Amino acid sequence: LKQVFNKDKTFRPKRKFEPGTQRFELHKRAQASLNSGVDLKAAVQLPSGEDQNDWVAVHVVDFFNRINLIYGTICEFCTERTCPVMSGGPKYEYRWQDDMKYKKPTALPAPQYMNLLMDWIEVQINNEDIFPTSVGK
């Protein structure tokens, strides 16, 4: 497990919600719903009186944290040698484009693609214009 939590690798610390904020309370409610064994469809429904954007933001961040944890546990088994292509089976190949370093869709080894993707998602989640953390925004 020591390798999984090595900050020099792909694992990133969880993004947390500030205690006492509305999003923190929504996060606690979402966690309670997901951990109670209830129907997932009911668990993700917007609670009465809550802002839909806040509810979606909480679930996006939770989803990122869970995917990040899962990826962190398997990344040592997918190296540039063992996973030279980012694919979705034999019919689909994913290519990276970011309009900065990769101006055209570029084939990359799966670990490199995943690192770029996780970095990109983290930038989006930390962007106050997309996911504001201030109350009332």
Helices and strands as residue ranges (DSSP letters): H 22-35, H 40-43, H 52-74, G 75-77, E 95-96, E 106-107, H 110-126
